[in-house]
Amino acid sequence: MASPRSYRDKVGSLDRVRRAVRAAQRRGQRVVFTNGCFDLLHPGHVRYLAAARGAGDLLVVGVNSDRSVRGLKGPGRPVQTEDARAEVLAALQAVDHVVVFDAPTPLAPIEALQPDVLAKGADWAADQIVGADVVRARGGKVVRVRLVPEQSTTRLVERSRAGGAEKPAGRRLRR
């Protein structure tokens, strides 16, 4: 039995992750790619990533770099560094690989990785999903994952700045 790898080993360069993806595809595994800022991880992220992982055998998460997040979200973001965000994502059971990309869109990692499935939140219109054409051109599919209402990093940041938490949305884990 192989010794378990550290969750930190899940974070890699695009080239290293590409090699892992190719090896998985040669074994017949379906590779799913998704991306985002993942600035403050919340239950919406966890459920989204679990659903994305359920669309295949291996999940690769592309994480926007700090510079990319600032360009997309504005000053004051990200709250956590790209290294911190990548490490937290890598610790999740649903996530197999994490790669940081420094661009406003994930087109370059999608083109490099050639995933079998591209997962994106259902808040994205199907015709606006970057890389969908790349994935479909090689016979892959695009899945839109339903989001958890009221769960967003932007909302968390706003609540924090306003001085407190509201009752969390969704069902409770404790019974």
C-alpha positions in Angstrom: 0.0 0.0 0.0 1.4 3.4 -1.0 1.8 5.9 1.7 -0.8 8.7 1.6 0.4 11.9 0.0 0.2 15.2 1.7 -2.7 17.4 0.6 -0.1 20.0 -0.2 1.2 17.7 -3.0 -2.1 18.4 -4.8 -1.0 21.9 -5.6 1.2 22.0 -8.7 2.4 23.9 -11.7 0.3 23.7 -14.9 2.9 21.4 -16.4 2.9 19.0 -13.5 -0.9 18.9 -13.3 -1.1 18.4 -17.1 1.1 15.3 -16.8 -1.2 14.0 -14.0 -4.3 14.7 -16.1 -2.9 12.9 -19.2 -2.0 9.8 -17.0 -5.5 9.7 -15.6 -7.0 10.0 -19.0 -4.8 7.2 -20.3 -6.3 5.1 -17.5 -9.8 5.9 -18.7 -10.6 8.4 -16.0 -12.8 11.4 -16.7 -11.1 14.6 -15.7 -13.3 17.5 -14.5 -12.0 21.1 -14.4 -13.5 24.0 -12.6 -12.1 27.4 -11.6 -12.7 30.4 -9.4 -11.3 32.8 -6.8 -12.3 30.7 -3.8 -11.3 33.6 -1.5 -13.1 32.7 1.7 -14.2 29.1 1.5 -17.8 28.6 2.6 -20.4 25.8 2.4 -21.5 26.9 -1.1 -17.9 26.3 -2.4 -17.7 22.9 -0.7 -21.0 21.7 -2.2 -20.1 23.1 -5.6 -16.8 21.3 -5.6 -18.4 18.0 -4.4 -20.9 18.3 -7.3 -18.2 19.1 -9.8 -16.2 16.1 -8.6 -19.3 13.9 -9.0 -19.2 14.7 -12.8 -16.1 12.7 -13.2 -13.2 10.7 -11.7 -10.7 13.4 -10.9 -11.2 17.1 -10.1 -8.7 19.8 -11.1 -9.4 23.3 -9.6 -7.9 26.4 -11.3 -7.5 29.2 -8.8 -7.2 32.8 -9.9 -3.9 34.4 -8.9 -4.0 37.4 -6.5 -3.5 39.8 -9.3 -6.3 38.2 -11.3 -8.7 38.4 -8.3 -7.9 42.1 -7.8 -8.7 42.7 -11.4 -12.0 40.8 -11.2 -13.2 41.8 -7.7 -11.5 45.2 -7.1 -9.4 46.6 -4.3 -9.5 44.8 -1.0 -9.6 41.4 -2.6 -8.4 38.8 -2.3 -8.7 38.4 1.4 -6.4 35.4 1.4 -3.2 34.9 -0.8 -3.3 32.6 -3.7 -1.0 30.1 -1.8 -3.5 30.1 1.2 -6.5 29.6 -1.1 -4.8 26.8 -3.0 -3.8 25.0 0.2 -7.3 25.2 1.7 -8.8 23.8 -1.6 -6.2 21.0 -1.7 -7.2 19.9 1.7 -10.7 19.1 0.5 -11.5 15.5 -0.2 -13.3 16.3 -3.5 -10.2 18.1 -5.0 -7.5 16.0 -6.7 -5.3 18.8 -8.1 -5.0 22.6 -7.8 -3.3 24.9 -10.2 -3.0 28.7 -9.9 -3.4 30.7 -13.1 -2.6 34.4 -13.6 -5.2 35.6 -16.1 -8.7 37.0 -16.0 -10.1 33.8 -17.6 -9.1 30.1 -17.3 -8.8 29.6 -21.0 -5.0 28.8 -20.9 -5.3 26.0 -18.3 -8.3 24.6 -20.0 -6.4 24.5 -23.3 -3.4 22.9 -21.6 -5.3 20.4 -19.6 -7.9 19.4 -22.1 -10.4 18.1 -19.5 -13.3 15.8 -20.3 -15.8 17.9 -18.3 -15.9 21.6 -17.6 -17.9 22.5 -14.5 -19.1 26.0 -13.8 -21.7 27.6 -11.5 -25.3 27.8 -12.8 -25.1 31.5 -12.5 -23.0 31.5 -15.7 -25.0 31.5 -19.0 -24.1 28.4 -21.1 -22.8 30.6 -23.9 -20.6 32.6 -21.6 -18.6 29.8 -20.1 -15.0 30.3 -21.0 -13.4 27.1 -22.5 -16.7 25.4 -23.3 -15.8 25.3 -27.0 -12.4 23.8 -26.2 -13.9 21.0 -24.1 -16.8 20.3 -26.5 -14.5 20.2 -29.5 -12.8 17.1 -28.2 -16.1 15.4 -27.3 -16.3 16.6 -23.7 -19.2 18.1 -21.9 -20.0 21.2 -19.9 -22.0 21.0 -16.7 -23.6 23.9 -14.8 -23.7 23.3 -11.1 -26.5 24.7 -9.0 -25.4 27.2 -6.4 -26.3 27.4 -2.8 -28.6 30.5 -2.3 -27.1 33.3 -0.1 -23.6 31.7 -0.1 -20.9 33.9 -1.6 -17.6 35.3 -0.6 -18.7 38.8 -1.5 -21.7 38.4 0.8 -19.4 37.1 3.6 -17.0 40.1 3.2 -20.0 42.5 3.3 -21.4 40.9 6.4 -18.0 41.0 8.1 -17.6 44.6 7.3 -21.1 45.3 8.6 -20.2 43.7 12.0 -21.7 40.3 12.2 -23.2 37.1 10.8 -26.7 36.4 9.9 -28.5 33.1 10.4 -26.8 30.8 7.8 -28.8 29.6 4.8 -29.4 26.0 4.2 -30.0 23.0 6.3 -28.2 22.5 9.6 -25.7 19.6 10.0 -26.5 19.1 13.7 -29.6 17.3 14.5 
